[in-house]
Amino acid sequence: MERLAKAGIKSSDYKYIKLYEDYNKARETGEKVGYIVAVLAERYEVSERTVYDVIKRFGQDCKSVSV
């Protein structure tokens, strides 16, 4: 748990794995970030701020702290 915390991963992040996968799929198809965030916020019943936070956290490279 300590390693996960140092990597910036929260224990509750498991809930957002599907959200992040959906975000990546939409980006691959060329959708705009603002549109994706609005759709995902509604779909997963979270705030847009939460979606942006998840995207930022999940998009970080955690290799430096995992060693």
C-alpha positions as CSV (number, residue, x, y, z in Angstrom):
1,M,0.0,0.0,0.0
2,E,2.9,2.3,0.8
3,R,4.3,1.8,-2.7
4,L,1.0,2.6,-4.3
5,A,0.6,5.7,-2.2
6,K,4.1,6.9,-3.3
7,A,3.2,6.3,-6.9
8,G,0.1,8.5,-6.5
9,I,-2.4,5.7,-6.6
10,K,-5.3,5.9,-4.2
11,S,-6.9,2.7,-2.9
12,S,-10.2,3.8,-4.3
13,D,-8.8,4.2,-7.8
14,Y,-10.0,0.7,-8.8
15,K,-13.4,2.3,-9.5
16,Y,-12.0,4.4,-12.2
17,I,-10.2,1.8,-14.3
18,K,-13.1,1.5,-16.8
19,L,-13.5,5.2,-16.9
20,Y,-9.8,5.6,-17.9
21,E,-10.1,2.9,-20.5
22,D,-13.1,4.7,-22.0
23,Y,-11.2,7.9,-22.0
24,N,-8.3,6.3,-23.9
25,K,-10.6,4.7,-26.5
26,A,-12.3,8.1,-27.1
27,R,-8.9,9.9,-27.5
28,E,-7.8,7.2,-30.0
29,T,-10.9,8.1,-32.1
30,G,-10.0,11.7,-32.1
31,E,-12.6,13.1,-29.7
32,K,-11.8,16.4,-27.8
33,V,-10.8,16.1,-24.2
34,G,-13.5,18.5,-23.0
35,Y,-16.2,16.5,-24.7
36,I,-14.9,13.2,-23.4
37,V,-14.7,14.5,-19.8
38,A,-18.3,15.8,-20.0
39,V,-19.6,12.5,-21.3
40,L,-17.6,10.4,-18.8
41,A,-18.7,12.6,-15.9
42,E,-22.3,12.0,-16.8
43,R,-21.8,8.3,-17.6
44,Y,-20.0,7.5,-14.3
45,E,-21.9,10.0,-12.2
46,V,-18.9,11.9,-11.0
47,S,-17.8,15.5,-11.4
48,E,-15.8,16.7,-14.4
49,R,-13.0,17.7,-11.9
50,T,-12.9,14.0,-10.8
51,V,-12.5,12.8,-14.4
52,Y,-9.7,15.3,-15.0
53,D,-8.0,14.1,-11.7
54,V,-8.3,10.5,-12.7
55,I,-6.9,11.2,-16.2
56,K,-4.0,13.0,-14.7
57,R,-3.2,10.4,-12.0
58,F,-3.6,7.4,-14.3
59,G,-1.6,9.1,-17.1
60,Q,1.5,9.6,-14.9
61,D,4.5,7.4,-15.3
62,C,5.0,5.5,-12.0
63,K,8.1,3.6,-13.0
64,S,10.4,5.9,-11.0
65,V,8.8,5.1,-7.7
66,S,8.2,1.4,-8.4
67,V,11.8,0.5,-8.3
